[in-house]
Amino acid sequence: MDDIIFATVLEHAFGAAASGHGKNYMEGAAKAWGTVGASYLGFALCGLSQKELRNIQYSVREEFGPVILDCKWYDSIKSECLQGGDSVQALLPGAGGTLHSCTITESLFLEMLDFCREG
């Protein structure tokens, strides 16, 4: 299978989880928060700088407000994003806008969700 752009997968998972619990993202917000989550993983795995990560995080929060995400939704989001497994191969952002194929593990994925919630 070709690598997937993880920000897009996360966008859909955030939107589906929120709407499944009677909440909705404003237009563009789920995509923006998907980018934040993928950027965190890019920081952890692909050399995205902390400054780049924080710039993305702060601008998304300023424009769209906090992520709509409850820790009770983690299992369903994880299952969707990791395709029911313990890890997934996906494309993540690196320095200078490059994309890198990386393995996203369950533990790192959950850490990323916490980062977004605290964001």
N, CA and C of each residue as an Amber inpcrd file, in Angstrom:
protein
   357
   0.8450000  -1.1790000   0.0000000   0.0000000   0.0000000   0.0000000
   0.8880000   1.2390000   0.0000000   0.4870000   2.2460000  -0.7500000
   1.2220000   3.4990000  -0.7550000   1.0700000   4.1800000   0.5970000
   2.1010000   4.9440000   0.9580000   2.0140000   5.7040000   2.2030000
   0.8990000   6.7350000   2.0950000   0.2630000   6.9730000   3.1960000
  -0.8260000   7.9310000   3.2670000  -0.3200000   9.2360000   3.8820000
  -0.9060000  10.3400000   3.4790000  -0.5770000  11.6170000   4.1080000
  -1.3590000  11.6580000   5.4150000  -0.6330000  11.6030000   6.5100000
  -1.2650000  11.3810000   7.8030000  -2.1430000  12.5390000   8.2420000
  -1.8270000  13.7630000   7.8730000  -2.6610000  14.9020000   8.2600000
  -4.0840000  14.7260000   7.7490000  -4.2410000  14.1660000   6.5610000
  -5.5660000  13.9500000   5.9750000  -6.3230000  12.8710000   6.7330000
  -5.6470000  11.8070000   7.0870000  -6.2730000  10.7260000   7.8600000
  -6.7490000  11.2630000   9.2060000  -5.8950000  12.0420000   9.8450000
  -6.2300000  12.5970000  11.1550000  -7.3810000  13.5950000  11.0500000
  -7.3860000  14.3920000   9.9950000  -8.4980000  15.3300000   9.7580000
  -9.8330000  14.5840000   9.7450000  -9.9040000  13.5210000   8.9800000
 -11.1470000  12.7550000   8.8760000 -11.5170000  12.0980000  10.2050000
 -10.5370000  11.5830000  10.9150000 -10.7990000  10.9370000  12.2100000
 -11.3020000  11.9430000  13.2380000 -10.6940000  13.1320000  13.2840000
 -11.1560000  14.1700000  14.2120000 -12.5950000  14.5720000  13.8890000
 -12.8670000  14.8030000  12.6160000 -14.2090000  15.2100000  12.2090000
 -15.2580000  14.1540000  12.5190000 -14.9340000  12.8890000  12.2260000
 -15.8720000  11.7960000  12.4790000 -16.1230000  11.6040000  13.9750000
 -15.0770000  11.6770000  14.7780000 -15.2380000  11.4980000  16.2260000
 -16.0890000  12.6150000  16.8120000 -15.8280000  13.8380000  16.4040000
 -16.6070000  14.9640000  16.9150000 -18.0740000  14.8420000  16.5120000
 -18.3340000  14.6050000  15.2300000 -19.7280000  14.5340000  14.7830000
 -20.4470000  13.3360000  15.3880000 -19.7240000  12.2570000  15.6460000
 -20.3180000  11.0960000  16.2940000 -20.7290000  11.3520000  17.7340000
 -20.2280000  12.4510000  18.2900000 -20.5690000  12.8210000  19.6630000
 -21.3370000  14.1490000  19.7040000 -21.9600000  14.5010000  18.5750000
 -22.8220000  15.6800000  18.5390000 -22.1030000  17.0110000  18.4970000
 -20.8380000  16.9980000  18.1110000 -20.0650000  18.2430000  18.0170000
 -19.5770000  18.3930000  16.5830000 -19.3100000  19.6200000  16.2000000
 -18.8390000  19.8640000  14.8390000 -17.6950000  20.8560000  14.8280000
 -16.7350000  20.5880000  13.9510000 -15.6570000  21.5420000  13.7040000
 -16.1610000  22.5960000  12.7320000 -15.7200000  23.8330000  12.9090000
 -16.0040000  24.8550000  11.9010000 -15.2160000  24.5070000  10.6460000
 -15.6260000  25.0330000   9.5170000 -14.9690000  24.6950000   8.2570000
 -13.4620000  24.9550000   8.3390000 -12.6940000  23.9560000   7.9870000
 -11.2400000  24.0540000   7.9740000 -10.5600000  23.6890000   9.2780000
 -11.3110000  23.6130000  10.3730000 -10.6920000  23.3770000  11.6850000
 -10.1670000  21.9550000  11.8440000 -10.9260000  20.9530000  11.4120000
 -10.4520000  19.5670000  11.5330000  -9.1960000  19.3780000  10.6830000
  -9.1710000  19.9750000   9.5100000  -7.9820000  19.9000000   8.6580000
  -6.7930000  20.5590000   9.3440000  -7.0230000  21.7260000   9.9330000
  -5.9460000  22.4520000  10.6090000  -5.4070000  21.6550000  11.7970000
  -6.3120000  21.0640000  12.6000000  -5.8610000  20.2700000  13.7490000
  -5.2170000  18.9650000  13.3090000  -5.6370000  18.4250000  12.1560000
  -4.9510000  17.2670000  11.5880000  -3.5210000  17.6100000  11.2280000
  -3.3270000  18.8200000  10.7360000  -1.9810000  19.3000000  10.4100000
  -1.1410000  19.4610000  11.6740000  -1.7460000  19.9580000  12.7420000
  -1.0220000  20.0890000  14.0150000  -0.5670000  18.7110000  14.5050000
  -1.4740000  17.7480000  14.4950000  -1.1230000  16.3970000  14.9510000
  -0.0200000  15.7800000  14.1150000  -0.1350000  15.9000000  12.7960000
   0.9020000  15.3670000  11.9080000   2.2190000  16.1010000  12.1290000
   2.1510000  17.3860000  12.4130000   3.3720000  18.1590000  12.6680000
   4.0550000  17.7120000  13.9510000   3.2610000  17.3800000  14.9710000
   3.8620000  16.8510000  16.1920000   4.6240000  15.5670000  15.8940000
   4.0080000  14.6900000  15.1210000   4.6780000  13.4460000  14.7460000
   5.9020000  13.7340000  13.8910000   5.8080000  14.7330000  13.0140000
   6.9590000  15.1520000  12.2070000   8.0870000  15.6950000  13.0690000
   7.7330000  16.3780000  14.1430000   8.7290000  16.8620000  15.1030000
   9.4120000  15.6710000  15.7720000   8.6210000  14.6790000  16.1720000
   9.1690000  13.5140000  16.8750000   9.9920000  12.6090000  15.9600000
   9.6390000  12.5360000  14.6770000  10.2490000  11.5240000  13.8080000
  11.0200000  12.0520000  12.6030000  10.7550000  13.2760000  12.1780000
  11.2480000  13.7110000  10.8580000  12.0640000  14.9920000  10.8520000
  12.4400000  15.4900000  11.9870000  13.2870000  16.6730000  12.0120000
  12.5670000  18.0030000  11.8880000  11.2280000  18.0040000  11.9840000
  10.5160000  19.2810000  12.0240000  10.9470000  19.9920000  13.3000000
  11.2910000  21.2530000  13.2020000  11.8100000  21.9550000  14.3800000
  10.6960000  22.2770000  15.3710000  11.0840000  22.4450000  16.6080000
  10.1220000  22.8200000  17.6370000   9.4980000  24.1670000  17.2960000
  10.2760000  25.0710000  16.7510000   9.7600000  26.3890000  16.3710000
   8.6800000  26.2490000  15.2920000   8.9310000  25.4170000  14.2670000
   7.9290000  25.2000000  13.2200000   6.6560000  24.5860000  13.8090000
   6.8300000  23.6010000  14.6740000   5.6930000  22.9500000  15.3100000
   4.8710000  23.9570000  16.1060000   5.5230000  24.7420000  16.9320000
   4.8080000  25.7170000  17.7720000   4.1240000  26.7890000  16.9210000
   4.7690000  27.2210000  15.8510000   4.1380000  28.2150000  14.9730000
   2.8400000  27.6670000  14.3880000   2.8670000  26.4250000  13.9490000
   1.6710000  25.7900000  13.3930000   0.6030000  25.6620000  14.4800000
   0.9970000  25.1470000  15.6200000   0.0610000  24.9310000  16.7210000
  -0.6040000  26.2350000  17.1560000   0.1830000  27.2780000  17.3710000
  -0.3600000  28.5370000  17.8690000  -1.2510000  29.2220000  16.8410000
  -0.8640000  29.1600000  15.5780000  -1.6980000  29.8090000  14.5620000
  -3.0340000  29.0790000  14.3970000  -3.0260000  27.7500000  14.4820000
  -4.2740000  26.9940000  14.3820000  -5.1670000  27.2860000  15.5780000
  -4.6000000  27.2980000  16.7400000  -5.4120000  27.5820000  17.9340000
  -5.9930000  28.9910000  17.8780000  -5.2040000  29.9380000  17.4080000
  -5.6790000  31.3210000  17.3190000  -6.8200000  31.4480000  16.3030000
  -6.6920000  30.7740000  15.1670000  -7.7010000  30.8890000  14.1180000
  -8.9480000  30.0540000  14.3860000  -8.7780000  28.8330000  14.9390000
  -9.9000000  27.9040000  15.0480000 -10.3050000  27.5560000  16.4780000
  -9.5620000  28.0130000  17.4670000  -9.8640000  27.6490000  18.8410000
  -9.2950000  26.2730000  19.1640000  -9.6180000  25.7510000  20.3490000
  -9.0580000  24.4710000  20.7620000  -9.5990000  23.3090000  19.9290000
  -8.8280000  22.2400000  19.9040000  -9.2490000  21.0210000  19.2130000
 -10.4950000  20.4650000  19.9100000 -11.3920000  19.8990000  19.1280000
 -12.5630000  19.2280000  19.6930000 -12.1730000  17.7600000  19.8260000
 -11.8240000  17.3710000  21.0400000 -11.2690000  16.0390000  21.2600000
 -11.4130000  15.6660000  22.7270000 -12.0490000  14.5580000  22.9830000
 -12.2010000  14.0430000  24.3350000 -11.3450000  12.7840000  24.4500000
 -10.6740000  12.6020000  25.5630000  -9.8180000  11.4260000  25.7150000
 -10.6160000  10.1220000  25.6250000 -11.9180000  10.1710000  25.8420000
 -12.7620000   8.9810000  25.7080000 -12.8810000   8.5400000  24.2550000
 -12.5170000   9.4090000  23.3250000 -12.5990000   9.1020000  21.8970000
 -11.2980000   8.5080000  21.3530000 -10.2610000   8.4520000  22.1750000
  -8.9450000   8.0310000  21.6990000  -8.9610000   6.6630000  21.0040000
  -9.6390000   5.6940000  21.6000000  -9.6040000   4.3460000  21.0220000
 -10.1800000   4.3050000  19.6130000 -11.2970000   4.9800000  19.3900000
 -11.8920000   4.9540000  18.0530000 -11.0280000   5.7310000  17.0540000
 -10.4710000   6.8400000  17.4750000  -9.5950000   7.6210000  16.5860000
  -8.3370000   6.8180000  16.2650000  -7.7730000   6.1910000  17.2830000
  -6.5720000   5.3710000  17.0820000  -6.8470000   4.2240000  16.1240000
  -7.9560000   3.5500000  16.3120000  -8.2970000   2.4320000  15.4480000
  -8.4330000   2.8790000  13.9920000  -9.0820000   4.0070000  13.7850000
  -9.2380000   4.5140000  12.4160000  -7.8970000   4.9170000  11.8140000
  -7.1020000   5.6420000  12.5550000  -5.8450000   6.1710000  12.0120000
  -4.7620000   5.1090000  11.8570000  -4.7440000   4.1350000  12.7560000
  -3.7370000   3.0760000  12.6640000  -4.2790000   1.8430000  11.9570000
  -5.4360000   2.0000000  11.3360000  -6.0580000   0.9350000  10.5420000
  -6.2270000  -0.3550000  11.3360000  -6.5700000  -0.2080000  12.6280000
  -6.8220000  -1.3530000  13.4880000  -5.5810000  -2.0690000  13.9920000
  -4.4010000  -1.5740000  13.6390000  -3.1590000  -2.2180000  14.0530000
  -2.4430000  -1.4640000  15.1540000  -1.1960000  -1.8920000  15.3940000
  -0.3670000  -1.2510000  16.4170000   0.4840000  -0.1210000  15.8680000
   0.5510000  -0.0270000  14.5390000   1.3330000   1.0300000  13.9040000
   0.8640000   1.1670000  12.4620000   1.3030000   2.2540000  11.8380000
   0.9720000   2.5010000  10.4370000   2.1280000   3.2590000   9.7950000
   2.3350000   3.0130000   8.5370000   3.3310000   3.7440000   7.7560000
   2.6030000   4.9070000   7.1000000   3.1400000   6.1160000   7.2470000
   2.4650000   7.2920000   6.6990000   3.4780000   8.3850000   6.3900000
   3.0200000   9.3570000   5.6230000   3.8540000  10.5120000   5.2850000
   3.6390000  11.6160000   6.3050000   4.7520000  12.1050000   6.8390000
   4.7310000  13.1570000   7.8470000   5.5930000  14.3290000   7.3910000
   5.2700000  15.5360000   7.8730000   6.0570000  16.7090000   7.4820000
   7.4010000  16.7590000   8.1950000   8.4010000  17.1560000   7.4380000
   9.7290000  17.3840000   7.9950000  10.1360000  18.8290000   7.7780000
  11.3760000  19.1140000   8.0070000  11.9040000  20.4680000   7.8530000
  11.7270000  20.9410000   6.4150000  11.3850000  22.2040000   6.2780000
  11.2990000  22.8070000   4.9560000  10.1660000  22.3070000   4.0890000
   9.1280000  21.7390000   4.6980000   7.9730000  21.3030000   3.9340000
   8.1170000  19.9600000   3.2400000   9.1640000  19.2250000   3.5470000
   9.3500000  17.9040000   2.9400000   8.4410000  16.8790000   3.6160000
   8.1190000  15.8140000   2.9090000   7.3470000  14.7110000   3.4720000
   8.2530000  13.5000000   3.6180000   8.0980000  12.7900000   4.7390000
   8.9250000  11.6260000   5.0320000   8.0260000  10.4450000   5.3770000
   8.3660000   9.2900000   4.8650000   7.6510000   8.0720000   5.2050000
   8.1610000   7.5750000   6.5570000   7.2510000   7.4420000   7.5090000
   7.6250000   7.0480000   8.8710000   6.6170000   6.0550000   9.4250000
   7.0700000   5.3110000  10.4120000   6.1850000   4.3980000  11.1290000
   5.6680000   5.1150000  12.3680000   4.3550000   5.2010000  12.4640000
   3.7100000   5.8250000  13.6190000   3.2240000   4.6960000  14.5210000
   3.7660000   4.6440000  15.7310000   3.3820000   3.6110000  16.6900000
   2.1960000   4.0700000  17.5230000   1.5490000   3.1110000  18.1440000
   0.4040000   3.4030000  19.0000000   0.7780000   4.3710000  20.1180000
   1.8970000   4.1380000  20.7790000   2.2620000   4.9990000  21.9100000
   2.5440000   6.4260000  21.4530000   3.2220000   6.5860000  20.3300000
   3.4910000   7.9340000  19.8170000   2.1940000   8.5930000  19.3520000
   1.3060000   7.8250000  18.7620000   0.0210000   8.3530000  18.3270000
  -0.7610000   8.9090000  19.5150000  -0.8200000   8.1510000  20.6070000
  -1.5400000   8.6110000  21.7960000  -0.8920000   9.8470000  22.3990000
   0.4280000   9.9030000  22.3660000   1.1560000  11.0850000  22.8340000
   0.7630000  12.3050000  21.9950000   0.6300000  12.1050000  20.6990000
   0.2350000  13.1850000  19.7990000  -1.1720000  13.6860000  20.1300000
  -2.1050000  12.7580000  20.4190000  -3.4460000  13.1940000  20.7870000
  -3.4270000  14.0420000  22.0480000  -2.6340000  13.6470000  23.0300000
  -2.4840000  14.4560000  24.2430000  -1.9260000  15.8320000  23.9170000
  -0.9510000  15.8890000  23.0380000  -0.3750000  17.1810000  22.6330000
  -1.4590000  18.0700000  22.0300000  -2.2760000  17.5160000  21.1730000
  -3.3480000  18.3110000  20.5530000  -4.3450000  18.7920000  21.5990000
  -4.7310000  17.9410000  22.5160000  -5.6990000  18.3260000  23.5650000
  -5.1310000  19.4080000  24.4580000  -3.8500000  19.3470000  24.7260000
  -3.2250000  20.3400000  25.6020000  -2.9270000  21.6270000  24.8530000
  -2.9620000  21.5540000  23.5100000  -2.5530000  22.5850000  22.5860000
  -3.1360000  23.9140000  22.7390000
